[in-house]
Amino acid sequence: MRIVLLHPPHTAIGSRVPRENLPPFGLLCIGGPLIDAGHDVRLVNADLGPMPLRTIRREVLSHRPDAVLIGHSGSTSAHPTVLKIATALKAWHPDLTIVYGGVHPTYHWHQILSGTADIDVILRGEGEETVTALMGALEAGIDLAAIPGLAYRKDGLPHATPPAPMIRDLDAHRIGWELIDFTRHSYWGGKRAVIVQFSRGCPHLCTYCGQRGFWTRWRHRDPVRLAREIAWLVREKGVELINLADENPTSSRRAWKAFLEALIAEEVKVTIVGSTRADDIVRDADLLPLYKKAGCLRFLLGIEGTDEATLATVKKGGTRAKDREAIRLLRDNGMIGLCTFAVGFEEETDRDYWRLLRQLLAYDPDQVMSIYATPHRWTPFHGQSAHRRVIRTDLRLWDYKHQVIETPHVPAWRVFLWVKLIEATLQLRPRALWRAYLQPDRDMRHAQRWYTAMGRRVWLREITDAILKPARKGPTVADYWGAEQLPEEAMARTAPRIAAE
């Protein structure tokens, strides 16, 4: 079959502000297996530019595809755009099969198939194995009922097959690197960059996490094979930076240490950035020189509030002492700690924001980033927030950078001002400015300057949105999404549980 993988343009701040573009890793993950199955596969990355709708239609249809597979990592905020693209493609080519995948369609398959006739099939959960079975069935004209992990219309009504089993061996399906032009993808201020995934899932139970149930279980790739693949990317494709897509790559100390040692043995110069937990940094205090030698430069640490009661409510599992110690340890070992702090929980008051500011100052992070708690319907946080009012109903703003539900004790405009005050205070301190502009380490200085430049542009975008797209009290979360929480786990638990060693 002739297949087009379509990465839709994304309106979110994180996609538009950086003026750089990382490859659509999820589509590359299904692209490799499709190519190996004998299909003619092309990638249209409409996020580059971004492409206007008429250009997307022209680029997609120029390949005369039998099927178009659409997916985006920011799938909730990209969903309205996906619907527009699907409608435009179907209007031009009614016989085209449109397949939609990602976190949002995995859970909202019934709503999507009920609301539009332009999406034919939804791929639920991990896609590498399901998509090859789906394309084979479509090519042979076989009934889809026997393929797990799908949703489609049966007798005119939405119908889902049983959840697909999660993939046991993450190295069983190769990434379709040949689908991209590496020269068009950069990050971190012009460094040629790609996304790579060491592991899938997270063993922790944060109630608000939008992906913790999507992967079902934490699993990791073979450390040596992944190190070899990264070395190939560096030597053959000129890649300078790896952005780890993992929620928690360091869950297994043993596996993560093996990966670091294997990458060091490859003797390639590469920068690695990613996310992890403060607990793991503290646990790995003796391994941090190994982190640095392998190329690790920055880790995003989600501290999600400095009040111990809040941490317990959202089941974060961290402590203020470990958060503070992780920041210090990273700095002492020549790495950057980017601390994200979440706001928008129901109990918050002005006093809480003031305490948050004081606590962050005590933490002394190198970089800070704010996010807003967002009640995705497949998370426990949805149920906890069901009675609260939605203040931004446009799904394009559900990107964690816009407050979308009310904070009962503080109006949205004042929450916004508190967040900006916290960010400004942290980033304009003399020691923060010194780290950005005067510190002697060249790589650290570049990273800090790049992040400072990003911060200025993000601020301008956020302020513009606050003025042009103001918060307005709307329906409750239950009325907006539906009162019932959707099943959290996206895939069947057929693989043995892998403990975080």
Solvent accessible surface area in square Angstrom, and as a share of the most:
residue,aa,sasa,rsa
1,M,41,0.18
2,R,85,0.31
3,I,1,0.01
4,V,0,0.00
5,L,0,0.00
6,L,0,0.00
7,H,14,0.06
8,P,0,0.00
9,P,16,0.10
10,H,12,0.05
11,T,55,0.32
12,A,7,0.05
13,I,2,0.01
14,G,55,0.53
15,S,25,0.16
16,R,64,0.23
17,V,13,0.07
18,P,22,0.14
19,R,185,0.67
20,E,34,0.15
21,N,19,0.10
22,L,34,0.17
23,P,2,0.01
24,P,9,0.06
25,F,21,0.09
26,G,49,0.47
27,L,10,0.05
28,L,0,0.00
29,C,12,0.07
30,I,21,0.11
31,G,0,0.00
32,G,0,0.00
33,P,11,0.07
34,L,0,0.00
35,I,47,0.24
36,D,94,0.49
37,A,57,0.44
38,G,67,0.64
39,H,18,0.08
40,D,64,0.33
41,V,13,0.07
42,R,113,0.41
43,L,31,0.15
44,V,7,0.04
45,N,11,0.06
46,A,0,0.00
47,D,7,0.04
48,L,28,0.14
49,G,76,0.73
50,P,58,0.37
51,M,42,0.19
52,P,60,0.38
53,L,78,0.39
54,R,168,0.61
55,T,25,0.14
56,I,2,0.01
57,R,77,0.28
58,R,142,0.52
59,E,60,0.27
60,V,0,0.00
61,L,24,0.12
62,S,74,0.48
63,H,50,0.22
64,R,155,0.57
65,P,4,0.02
66,D,58,0.30
67,A,0,0.00
68,V,0,0.00
69,L,4,0.02
70,I,3,0.01
71,G,9,0.09
72,H,18,0.08
73,S,102,0.66
74,G,24,0.23
75,S,6,0.04
76,T,8,0.05
77,S,4,0.03
78,A,1,0.00
79,H,16,0.07
80,P,32,0.20
81,T,20,0.12
82,V,1,0.01
83,L,55,0.27
84,K,122,0.52
85,I,1,0.01
86,A,1,0.00
87,T,70,0.40
88,A,16,0.13
89,L,1,0.00
90,K,28,0.12
91,A,83,0.65
92,W,163,0.57
93,H,63,0.28
94,P,96,0.61
95,D,128,0.66
96,L,2,0.01
97,T,29,0.17
98,I,0,0.00
99,V,2,0.01
100,Y,2,0.01
101,G,17,0.16
102,G,21,0.20
103,V,18,0.10
104,H,3,0.01
105,P,0,0.00
106,T,5,0.03
107,Y,15,0.06
108,H,4,0.02
109,W,50,0.17
110,H,101,0.45
111,Q,100,0.44
112,I,7,0.03
113,L,5,0.03
114,S,70,0.45
115,G,68,0.66
116,T,26,0.15
117,A,80,0.62
118,D,30,0.16
119,I,0,0.00
120,D,37,0.19
121,V,6,0.03
122,I,0,0.00
123,L,11,0.06
124,R,30,0.11
125,G,7,0.06
126,E,8,0.04
127,G,10,0.10
128,E,10,0.05
129,E,79,0.35
130,T,8,0.05
131,V,0,0.00
132,T,37,0.21
133,A,46,0.36
134,L,0,0.00
135,M,0,0.00
136,G,32,0.31
137,A,7,0.05
138,L,53,0.26
139,E,107,0.48
140,A,70,0.54
141,G,70,0.67
142,I,107,0.54
143,D,100,0.52
144,L,19,0.10
145,A,42,0.33
146,A,95,0.73
147,I,19,0.10
148,P,50,0.32
149,G,0,0.00
150,L,0,0.00
151,A,0,0.00
152,Y,18,0.07
153,R,70,0.26
154,K,98,0.41
155,D,138,0.72
156,G,60,0.58
157,L,124,0.62
158,P,28,0.17
159,H,57,0.26
160,A,28,0.22
161,T,5,0.03
162,P,93,0.59
163,P,59,0.37
164,A,6,0.05
165,P,56,0.35
166,M,5,0.02
167,I,7,0.04
168,R,149,0.54
169,D,76,0.39
170,L,22,0.11
171,D,15,0.08
172,A,62,0.48
173,H,50,0.22
174,R,98,0.36
175,I,15,0.08
176,G,0,0.00
177,W,14,0.05
178,E,103,0.46
179,L,29,0.15
180,I,19,0.10
181,D,74,0.38
182,F,15,0.06
183,T,94,0.55
184,R,143,0.52
185,H,6,0.03
186,S,27,0.18
187,Y,37,0.14
188,W,1,0.00
189,G,37,0.35
190,G,56,0.54
191,K,51,0.21
192,R,73,0.27
193,A,0,0.00
194,V,0,0.00
195,I,33,0.17
196,V,0,0.00
197,Q,16,0.07
198,F,0,0.00
199,S,0,0.00
200,R,19,0.07
201,G,1,0.01
202,C,28,0.17
203,P,43,0.27
204,H,57,0.25
205,L,111,0.55
206,C,14,0.08
207,T,3,0.01
208,Y,27,0.10
209,C,33,0.20
210,G,9,0.09
211,Q,62,0.28
212,R,36,0.13
213,G,5,0.05
214,F,11,0.04
215,W,32,0.11
216,T,15,0.09
217,R,41,0.15
218,W,8,0.03
219,R,2,0.01
220,H,55,0.25
221,R,26,0.09
222,D,56,0.29
223,P,18,0.12
224,V,74,0.43
225,R,118,0.43
226,L,0,0.00
227,A,0,0.00
228,R,133,0.49
229,E,35,0.15
230,I,1,0.00
231,A,0,0.00
232,W,102,0.36
233,L,0,0.00
234,V,25,0.15
235,R,137,0.50
236,E,111,0.50
237,K,70,0.30
238,G,35,0.33
239,V,2,0.01
240,E,77,0.35
241,L,0,0.00
242,I,0,0.00
243,N,31,0.16
244,L,7,0.04
245,A,44,0.34
246,D,5,0.02
247,E,48,0.22
248,N,0,0.00
249,P,0,0.00
250,T,0,0.00
251,S,4,0.03
252,S,0,0.00
253,R,68,0.25
254,R,165,0.60
255,A,7,0.06
256,W,0,0.00
257,K,69,0.29
258,A,37,0.28
259,F,0,0.00
260,L,0,0.00
261,E,77,0.34
262,A,16,0.12
263,L,3,0.01
264,I,38,0.19
265,A,78,0.60
266,E,39,0.18
267,E,154,0.69
268,V,27,0.16
269,K,170,0.72
270,V,9,0.05
271,T,22,0.13
272,I,0,0.00
273,V,2,0.01
274,G,8,0.08
275,S,31,0.20
276,T,7,0.04
277,R,19,0.07
278,A,7,0.06
279,D,29,0.15
280,D,11,0.06
281,I,0,0.00
282,V,41,0.23
283,R,82,0.30
284,D,0,0.00
285,A,44,0.34
286,D,98,0.51
287,L,11,0.05
288,L,0,0.00
289,P,80,0.50
290,L,41,0.20
291,Y,0,0.00
292,K,72,0.30
293,K,145,0.62
294,A,5,0.04
295,G,18,0.17
296,C,1,0.01
297,L,9,0.05
298,R,20,0.07
299,F,0,0.00
300,L,39,0.20
301,L,1,0.00
302,G,17,0.16
303,I,2,0.01
304,E,8,0.03
305,G,10,0.10
306,T,7,0.04
307,D,42,0.22
308,E,74,0.33
309,A,69,0.54
310,T,31,0.18
311,L,5,0.02
312,A,75,0.58
313,T,69,0.40
314,V,2,0.01
315,K,121,0.51
316,K,24,0.10
317,G,59,0.56
318,G,11,0.11
319,T,54,0.31
320,R,77,0.28
321,A,65,0.50
322,K,83,0.35
323,D,8,0.04
324,R,96,0.35
325,E,57,0.26
326,A,0,0.00
327,I,0,0.00
328,R,108,0.39
329,L,18,0.09
330,L,0,0.00
331,R,64,0.23
332,D,91,0.47
333,N,36,0.18
334,G,21,0.20
335,M,0,0.00
336,I,0,0.00
337,G,0,0.00
338,L,2,0.01
339,C,0,0.00
340,T,4,0.03
341,F,0,0.00
342,A,4,0.03
343,V,1,0.00
344,G,2,0.02
345,F,9,0.04
346,E,55,0.25
347,E,107,0.48
348,E,21,0.09
349,T,50,0.29
350,D,45,0.23
351,R,188,0.69
352,D,36,0.19
353,Y,2,0.01
354,W,124,0.44
355,R,83,0.30
356,L,11,0.06
357,L,8,0.04
358,R,150,0.55
359,Q,24,0.11
360,L,0,0.00
361,L,67,0.33
362,A,60,0.47
363,Y,5,0.02
364,D,16,0.08
365,P,1,0.01
366,D,5,0.03
367,Q,1,0.00
368,V,7,0.04
369,M,54,0.24
370,S,0,0.00
371,I,36,0.18
372,Y,8,0.03
373,A,6,0.05
374,T,1,0.01
375,P,0,0.00
376,H,7,0.03
377,R,41,0.15
378,W,5,0.02
379,T,0,0.00
380,P,31,0.19
381,F,6,0.03
382,H,0,0.00
383,G,43,0.41
384,Q,76,0.34
385,S,1,0.01
386,A,22,0.17
387,H,108,0.48
388,R,3,0.01
389,R,95,0.35
390,V,0,0.00
391,I,12,0.06
392,R,31,0.11
393,T,70,0.41
394,D,49,0.26
395,L,24,0.12
396,R,96,0.35
397,L,13,0.06
398,W,4,0.01
399,D,20,0.10
400,Y,72,0.27
401,K,30,0.13
402,H,12,0.05
403,Q,8,0.04
404,V,1,0.00
405,I,1,0.00
406,E,36,0.16
407,T,5,0.03
408,P,65,0.41
409,H,114,0.51
410,V,2,0.01
411,P,54,0.34
412,A,24,0.19
413,W,156,0.55
414,R,75,0.27
415,V,0,0.00
416,F,42,0.17
417,L,98,0.49
418,W,42,0.15
419,V,1,0.00
420,K,13,0.06
421,L,83,0.41
422,I,0,0.00
423,E,15,0.07
424,A,26,0.20
425,T,42,0.25
426,L,1,0.01
427,Q,46,0.21
428,L,118,0.59
429,R,32,0.12
430,P,112,0.71
431,R,134,0.49
432,A,7,0.05
433,L,72,0.36
434,W,119,0.42
435,R,25,0.09
436,A,6,0.05
437,Y,86,0.33
438,L,126,0.63
439,Q,13,0.06
440,P,113,0.71
441,D,57,0.30
442,R,192,0.70
443,D,66,0.34
444,M,13,0.06
445,R,61,0.22
446,H,68,0.30
447,A,0,0.00
448,Q,7,0.03
449,R,111,0.41
450,W,25,0.09
451,Y,30,0.12
452,T,33,0.19
453,A,25,0.19
454,M,17,0.07
455,G,26,0.25
456,R,141,0.52
457,R,56,0.20
458,V,32,0.18
459,W,79,0.28
460,L,125,0.62
461,R,62,0.23
462,E,8,0.03
463,I,66,0.33
464,T,60,0.35
465,D,6,0.03
466,A,32,0.25
467,I,123,0.62
468,L,127,0.63
469,K,84,0.35
470,P,50,0.32
471,A,34,0.26
472,R,168,0.61
473,K,147,0.62
474,G,19,0.19
475,P,46,0.29
476,T,25,0.14
477,V,0,0.00
478,A,23,0.18
479,D,108,0.56
480,Y,54,0.20
481,W,18,0.06
482,G,22,0.21
483,A,78,0.61
484,E,130,0.58
485,Q,64,0.28
486,L,33,0.16
487,P,109,0.68
488,E,35,0.16
489,E,65,0.29
490,A,6,0.04
491,M,5,0.02
492,A,32,0.25
493,R,121,0.44
494,T,68,0.39
495,A,11,0.08
496,P,91,0.57
497,R,168,0.61
498,I,63,0.32
499,A,68,0.52
500,A,52,0.40
501,E,89,0.40
